[in-house]
C-alpha cells in the first residue's frame, strides 16, 4: 500500500513534470505551480472518564480537587503564529518546532518537524506538585509504537533538541547563529525539568515528540508519575498517571489558502499583562501572571470572535480592552468592553460573552477571612481585571 506521504510526493512530481512538459510544448516559461497545503490535525477524543473535560479550543483538561492540568495539541500553524518572524524565513526559518514556511521541493508541501503539546498546570490546593516532562510518552495505534519526549540539552534524554540541531548544523557562522537562536527559544518555551509548582501558582510549557507517521490515526499522551505530594525529605509520596486521547487526521489541498481550520488568517494575543485591582496580599491565584495563564488557554475562541467579522470585511485589526470581575470561587460576575479599535461592535459583544463564561481558580485565602464575616459568600471578595487584547492579520507573515 502506498503511504499518504509517498502518494503526495508522486502527485507533486507528476504535476511538476506535466507543467514542465506543457511549458516545453508551448515554448513559454515555467508556469507557477502552487504547493500542496498539507495539515496534520489532532482533535480530542470524546471523554467519559471522571475528571476530564474537552474545551472549546480543542484542549483536554484534567481536574482533581484544586489541581487543573490543561493539554493542548499545537498545530504547526499555531506554533508559527507564536514565532511569526522566526517562521517566515523560508529554508532558513529558525522556529525550532516547525519548518516555518519552507516548502520542501521533494514533496511540494511543508513537512511536520515535531509533534508538540502545550501543558499548563494550575495548582490551587496542593502544597506543591511536579511534572517531569521527560517521563511523558506518546503512544499511537501503530502496534508497539511509543515515542519519548525530547529533552533540551544533549544527554538529558534519548532524544534532545541540542543533538537534533547539532546533527543538522553546517559549518558556517550563520548556521551557528541559527542554532543558538533555536536553542534559546527551546530553553524559554519547553516545559522545564524539576519545576515545582507551589500552591497558588501556575506553570506551563511545551512537551515535544517525533513527528507522527502518516498511518497514525489515534494517539495517547501519557503524563507519567505526576507528583501530588512530597514527604519530609522532598521525595515523591503520592503520584498519578494522566492519559489524554486524541484523534489524528491529515487534510490535503492544493494551494496555500486551503485549510482555514488549521491556519487561521488572524490571531489574538495580549499586548501587555492584565491589570488586577482589589487583590488581597498573598493571594497568588489573583496574580496577573496566573490570570493571564488562564486567558491564554482561550485565545483561539477569542480569535474566532474577530476572525469571522474580519474575513467578512466588517472588522479591522486593532485592540479590545475588557474589564471583568472575578469572585472568590473564580467565576466571572461582570464583564464589559471598555475600549475597542476593531470597528465592529459584534467583536466586542462576542468576546464579552466569552469572558462572562470563563472560570478561574478559587482564591487561596478563605473568603470569610477576607471579608471579616463567617457568613460571607464568594461575591464578597471580587477582584477587577482589565485585559488588553490585540487582533492581527498573520497572513502577511507566512
C-alpha positions as CSV (number, residue, x, y, z in Angstrom):
1,X,0.0,0.0,0.0
2,X,1.4,3.4,-0.9
3,X,1.6,5.8,2.1
4,X,-0.1,9.2,2.0
5,X,3.2,11.0,2.1
6,X,4.6,8.9,-0.8
7,X,1.3,9.5,-2.7
8,X,1.6,13.2,-2.2
9,X,5.2,13.2,-3.4
10,X,4.2,11.2,-6.6
11,X,1.3,13.6,-7.2
12,X,3.6,16.6,-6.8
13,X,6.3,15.3,-9.1
14,X,3.7,14.3,-11.6
15,X,2.2,17.8,-11.6
16,X,5.7,19.3,-11.9
17,X,6.6,17.0,-14.9
18,X,3.2,17.9,-16.6
19,X,3.8,21.6,-16.2
20,X,7.3,21.4,-17.5
21,X,6.1,19.4,-20.5
22,X,3.4,21.9,-21.3
23,X,5.9,24.7,-21.0
24,X,8.3,22.9,-23.4
25,X,5.5,22.3,-25.9
26,X,4.1,25.8,-25.9
27,X,7.6,27.4,-25.7
28,X,6.5,29.5,-22.7
29,X,8.2,29.9,-19.4
30,X,7.5,27.6,-16.5
31,X,4.1,28.2,-15.1
32,X,3.5,29.0,-11.4
33,X,2.9,25.7,-9.5
34,X,1.1,26.2,-6.2
35,X,2.3,24.0,-3.4
36,X,0.1,21.5,-1.6
37,X,-1.4,22.6,1.7
38,X,-1.0,19.5,3.9
39,X,-2.0,19.7,7.5
40,X,-1.8,17.3,10.4
41,X,-4.5,17.9,13.0
42,X,-5.1,16.4,16.5
43,X,-8.6,16.7,18.0
44,X,-9.7,15.5,21.4
45,X,-11.3,12.1,21.7
46,X,-14.7,12.2,23.4
47,X,-14.2,11.7,27.1
48,X,-16.3,9.9,29.7
49,X,-13.8,9.4,32.4
50,X,-14.4,11.4,35.6
51,X,-12.2,14.5,35.9
52,X,-11.6,15.0,32.2
53,X,-13.3,17.6,30.0
54,X,-12.9,18.8,26.4
55,X,-12.5,22.5,25.9
56,X,-13.9,24.6,23.0
57,X,-10.3,25.4,21.9
58,X,-9.5,21.7,21.3
59,X,-7.8,21.2,24.7
60,X,-8.4,18.5,27.2
61,X,-8.5,19.4,30.9
62,X,-8.0,17.1,33.9
63,X,-9.2,18.4,37.2
64,X,-8.9,16.9,40.6
65,X,-9.6,18.8,43.8
66,X,-7.8,22.0,43.4
67,X,-5.4,20.8,40.6
68,X,-6.0,21.5,36.9
69,X,-3.9,20.1,34.1
70,X,-4.6,21.5,30.6
71,X,-3.2,19.7,27.5
72,X,-3.4,21.5,24.1
73,X,-2.1,19.9,20.9
74,X,-0.2,22.6,18.9
75,X,-0.6,22.6,15.2
76,X,2.3,23.9,13.0
77,X,0.2,27.0,12.2
78,X,-0.3,27.8,15.9
79,X,3.4,27.4,16.5
80,X,4.2,29.6,13.5
81,X,1.9,32.3,14.8
82,X,3.7,32.2,18.2
83,X,7.0,32.8,16.4
84,X,6.0,34.9,13.4
85,X,9.3,36.4,12.4
86,X,11.2,33.2,13.1
87,X,8.8,31.2,10.9
88,X,8.8,33.4,7.8
89,X,12.4,32.9,6.6
90,X,11.8,30.1,4.1
91,X,14.6,27.5,4.2
92,X,16.3,29.5,7.0
93,X,13.4,29.7,9.3
94,X,14.5,29.4,12.9
95,X,11.3,28.3,14.6
96,X,12.7,25.2,16.4
97,X,9.4,23.3,16.4
98,X,8.4,23.6,12.7
99,X,9.9,24.1,9.3
100,X,8.3,27.5,9.2
101,X,7.0,28.4,5.7
102,X,9.6,26.3,3.9
103,X,8.0,24.2,1.2
104,X,10.1,21.0,0.7
105,X,10.6,20.8,-3.1
106,X,10.8,17.0,-2.9
107,X,7.2,16.7,-1.8
108,X,5.6,20.1,-2.5
109,X,4.4,20.9,1.0
110,X,5.7,22.0,4.4
111,X,6.8,18.9,6.3
112,X,6.0,18.3,10.0
113,X,9.1,18.6,12.2
114,X,7.7,17.5,15.6
115,X,4.5,16.7,17.5
116,X,4.0,19.4,20.1
117,X,1.7,19.7,23.1
118,X,1.4,22.7,25.4
119,X,0.9,21.6,29.1
120,X,-0.4,24.1,31.7
121,X,-0.7,23.2,35.4
122,X,-2.8,25.3,37.8
123,X,-2.2,24.3,41.4
124,X,-4.8,25.8,43.8
125,X,-4.7,23.4,46.7
126,X,-1.7,21.1,47.0
127,X,1.4,22.3,48.9
128,X,3.4,21.7,45.7
129,X,3.2,19.4,42.7
130,X,5.7,18.4,39.9
131,X,5.6,17.1,36.4
132,X,8.7,15.6,34.8
133,X,8.2,16.2,31.1
134,X,10.8,13.5,30.2
135,X,8.6,10.9,31.8
136,X,5.9,11.6,29.3
137,X,5.2,9.1,26.5
138,X,3.2,9.3,23.3
139,X,1.7,6.0,22.1
140,X,0.0,5.5,18.8
141,X,-2.3,3.0,17.1
142,X,0.7,1.5,15.2
143,X,1.4,-1.7,17.0
144,X,4.0,-1.2,19.7
145,X,4.9,2.4,18.8
146,X,5.9,4.5,21.8
147,X,7.5,7.9,21.3
148,X,9.7,9.5,24.0
149,X,9.7,13.2,24.9
150,X,12.6,15.4,23.7
151,X,14.9,16.9,26.3
152,X,16.8,20.2,25.8
153,X,20.5,19.5,26.3
154,X,22.4,16.6,24.9
155,X,22.5,13.7,27.3
156,X,19.3,14.8,29.2
157,X,17.2,12.2,27.3
158,X,17.5,9.7,24.5
159,X,16.3,12.4,22.1
160,X,17.2,16.1,22.6
161,X,17.0,19.4,20.7
162,X,20.7,20.0,21.1
163,X,21.6,16.7,19.5
164,X,18.9,17.1,16.8
165,X,20.1,20.6,15.7
166,X,23.8,19.8,16.1
167,X,23.4,17.0,13.6
168,X,21.8,19.4,11.1
169,X,24.2,22.3,11.7
170,X,26.6,23.1,8.9
171,X,30.0,24.8,9.5
172,X,29.2,28.4,8.9
173,X,28.7,31.5,11.1
174,X,25.1,31.8,10.0
175,X,24.4,28.2,10.9
176,X,25.8,28.7,14.4
177,X,23.7,31.8,14.8
178,X,20.5,29.9,13.8
179,X,21.4,27.0,16.1
180,X,21.8,29.4,19.1
181,X,18.5,31.2,18.3
182,X,16.6,27.9,18.1
183,X,18.1,26.6,21.4
184,X,17.2,29.9,23.1
185,X,13.6,29.6,22.0
186,X,13.5,26.0,23.3
187,X,15.0,26.8,26.6
188,X,12.4,29.6,27.1
189,X,9.3,27.6,26.0
190,X,9.8,23.9,26.7
191,X,8.3,22.5,29.9
192,X,11.2,22.5,32.4
193,X,12.6,19.6,34.3
194,X,12.5,20.0,38.1
195,X,9.8,22.7,38.1
196,X,7.9,22.5,41.4
197,X,4.5,24.4,41.3
198,X,3.6,25.6,44.7
199,X,0.1,26.4,45.9
200,X,-1.5,29.3,44.1
201,X,1.0,29.1,41.2
202,X,0.6,28.1,37.5
203,X,3.3,26.9,35.1
204,X,3.3,25.6,31.6
205,X,5.4,24.8,28.5
206,X,5.8,22.5,25.5
207,X,6.4,18.8,25.6
208,X,7.7,17.6,22.2
209,X,7.9,14.2,20.3
210,X,8.9,13.0,16.9
211,X,6.5,13.7,14.0
212,X,3.7,11.1,13.5
213,X,3.7,8.6,10.7
214,X,1.1,9.2,8.0
215,X,-0.7,6.0,9.0
216,X,-1.3,7.1,12.6
217,X,-4.9,8.0,13.4
218,X,-5.1,7.7,17.3
219,X,-2.6,8.9,19.9
220,X,-2.5,8.9,23.7
221,X,-0.3,11.3,25.6
222,X,0.8,9.8,29.0
223,X,1.9,12.2,31.7
224,X,3.5,9.6,34.0
225,X,4.4,9.9,37.7
226,X,2.8,13.4,38.2
227,X,3.8,14.1,41.8
228,X,0.9,15.3,44.0
229,X,2.6,15.1,47.4
230,X,6.1,15.0,48.8
231,X,7.4,13.6,52.1
232,X,9.6,15.4,54.7
233,X,12.7,14.6,52.6
234,X,11.2,16.1,49.5
235,X,10.8,12.7,47.9
236,X,7.6,11.7,46.0
237,X,4.9,10.4,48.4
238,X,1.9,10.3,46.0
239,X,1.8,10.2,42.2
240,X,-0.7,9.8,39.5
241,X,-0.6,8.9,35.8
242,X,-2.7,11.0,33.4
243,X,-3.8,10.0,29.9
244,X,-5.1,12.3,27.2
245,X,-6.5,10.8,23.9
246,X,-6.6,12.5,20.5
247,X,-7.8,11.6,17.0
248,X,-5.4,12.5,14.2
249,X,-6.3,13.3,10.6
250,X,-4.5,14.7,7.6
251,X,-6.1,17.4,5.4
252,X,-4.5,18.0,2.0
253,X,-5.4,20.6,-0.6
254,X,-3.7,22.3,-3.5
255,X,-2.8,26.0,-2.9
256,X,-1.7,27.9,0.1
257,X,-5.1,29.2,1.2
258,X,-6.9,25.9,1.6
259,X,-7.1,24.8,5.2
260,X,-8.7,27.6,7.3
261,X,-9.3,25.4,10.4
262,X,-5.5,24.7,10.6
263,X,-4.1,28.1,9.5
264,X,-6.2,31.0,10.6
265,X,-5.9,34.3,8.9
266,X,-5.9,36.2,12.3
267,X,-4.5,35.8,15.8
268,X,-5.5,37.1,19.2
269,X,-3.0,37.9,21.9
270,X,-2.4,40.2,25.0
271,X,-0.4,43.2,24.1
272,X,0.8,43.5,27.7
273,X,-0.1,41.9,31.1
274,X,-3.6,42.3,32.5
275,X,-4.1,44.7,35.3
276,X,-5.6,43.4,38.5
277,X,-7.1,45.6,41.3
278,X,-8.7,44.6,44.6
279,X,-6.3,41.6,45.1
280,X,-5.6,40.7,48.7
281,X,-1.9,40.5,49.7
282,X,-0.7,36.9,49.4
283,X,-3.4,35.7,47.0
284,X,-1.3,34.2,44.3
285,X,-4.3,32.9,42.4
286,X,-5.2,36.5,41.5
287,X,-1.7,37.5,40.4
288,X,-1.7,38.9,36.8
289,X,0.5,36.1,35.6
290,X,-1.9,33.5,36.9
291,X,-4.8,35.3,35.4
292,X,-3.1,35.6,32.0
293,X,-2.2,31.9,32.0
294,X,-5.9,31.1,32.1
295,X,-6.7,33.7,29.5
296,X,-4.0,32.2,27.2
297,X,-5.9,29.0,27.0
298,X,-8.9,30.9,25.5
299,X,-7.0,32.7,22.7
300,X,-8.4,30.5,19.9
301,X,-12.0,31.2,21.0
302,X,-11.3,34.9,21.4
303,X,-9.8,35.0,17.9
304,X,-12.8,33.3,16.4
305,X,-14.9,36.3,17.5
306,X,-12.7,38.6,15.5
307,X,-11.9,36.3,12.5
308,X,-15.5,35.9,11.4
309,X,-16.0,39.6,11.2
310,X,-12.6,40.4,9.8
311,X,-12.8,37.9,6.9
312,X,-16.3,39.3,6.1
313,X,-14.7,42.7,5.7
314,X,-16.6,44.1,8.7
315,X,-13.7,44.4,11.3
316,X,-10.2,45.8,11.2
317,X,-7.0,44.9,13.0
318,X,-6.9,46.6,16.4
319,X,-7.3,46.4,20.1
320,X,-10.0,45.4,22.5
321,X,-9.8,46.1,26.3
322,X,-12.2,44.1,28.5
323,X,-12.8,44.7,32.2
324,X,-14.3,41.9,34.3
325,X,-14.9,40.9,37.9
326,X,-13.9,37.6,39.4
327,X,-15.3,36.3,42.7
328,X,-13.7,34.1,45.3
329,X,-14.7,30.9,43.6
330,X,-13.2,32.0,40.3
331,X,-16.5,32.8,38.5
332,X,-16.7,35.9,36.3
333,X,-19.6,38.0,37.7
334,X,-19.4,41.1,35.4
335,X,-17.8,41.8,32.0
336,X,-17.7,44.8,29.8
337,X,-15.7,46.2,26.8
338,X,-14.1,49.5,27.9
339,X,-12.2,50.3,24.6
340,X,-12.2,49.0,21.1
341,X,-10.5,49.9,17.8
342,X,-11.6,46.9,15.8
343,X,-14.5,48.9,14.3
344,X,-17.2,46.1,14.5
345,X,-19.2,46.1,17.8
346,X,-20.1,42.5,17.3
347,X,-16.5,41.5,18.0
348,X,-16.6,43.1,21.5
349,X,-20.0,41.6,22.2
350,X,-18.8,38.2,21.3
351,X,-15.6,38.5,23.5
352,X,-17.6,39.9,26.3
353,X,-20.0,36.9,26.3
354,X,-17.0,34.5,26.2
355,X,-15.3,36.2,29.1
356,X,-18.5,36.0,31.1
357,X,-18.4,32.2,30.9
358,X,-14.8,31.8,32.0
359,X,-13.8,30.0,35.2
360,X,-10.6,30.9,37.1
361,X,-9.2,29.0,40.1
362,X,-10.6,29.8,43.6
363,X,-8.9,32.3,45.8
364,X,-6.1,31.0,48.1
365,X,-7.5,32.8,51.1
366,X,-10.8,31.8,52.7
367,X,-13.4,34.4,51.8
368,X,-14.6,34.7,55.4
369,X,-11.1,36.0,56.4
370,X,-11.0,38.4,53.5
371,X,-14.5,39.8,54.3
372,X,-14.3,39.5,58.0
373,X,-17.6,37.7,58.0
374,X,-18.1,34.0,58.5
375,X,-21.4,34.2,56.5
376,X,-19.8,36.0,53.6
377,X,-20.4,34.5,50.1
378,X,-18.0,34.3,47.2
379,X,-19.2,37.6,45.8
380,X,-17.8,39.3,49.0
381,X,-14.3,39.1,47.5
382,X,-14.2,40.4,44.0
383,X,-11.1,41.4,42.0
384,X,-11.3,43.6,38.9
385,X,-9.3,42.5,35.9
386,X,-8.6,44.6,32.8
387,X,-7.2,42.6,29.9
388,X,-5.7,44.2,26.7
389,X,-6.4,42.0,23.7
390,X,-4.9,42.7,20.3
391,X,-6.1,41.2,17.0
392,X,-3.7,40.9,14.0
393,X,-3.8,39.6,10.4
394,X,-1.0,37.0,10.3
395,X,-1.3,36.1,6.6
396,X,1.4,38.5,5.5
397,X,3.9,36.8,7.8
398,X,3.7,33.4,6.1
